[in-house]
Amino acid sequence: MSRSDEARLIYSLLDAAEEEQRLPDAVAAGKWLALKLSFSRARAARAHAALLALFEDLERADIFIGTWIEFRWLKAKSQRRQKRAVRPPRRSVTHK
């Protein structure tokens, strides 16, 4: 999954969390609103770090435990780890 794809997924999960009224306080809601207003699907990679930071903050607050949001995020992280494990290191290829 590319950074852009992951940013789009996190955006969708945060949007769903807002819709389901899972954002725990005004601070989290304010951060989400600022990210939401500046987000562009065409330039999603630019927002990746900020989206991930907010999502991980909310994840540490345990607001996603047992939800479909948690399940979807864990699935995406698992797929990302599998792709990393399968990919050979770039420096292992030699040219003759």
Secondary structure, DSSP 8 states (H G I E B T S, - for coil): --HHHHHHHHHHHHHHHHHTT---SHHHHHHHHHHHHH--GGGHHHHHHHHHHHHHHHHHTTSSTTSHHHHHHHHHHHHHHHHHHHS--GGG----
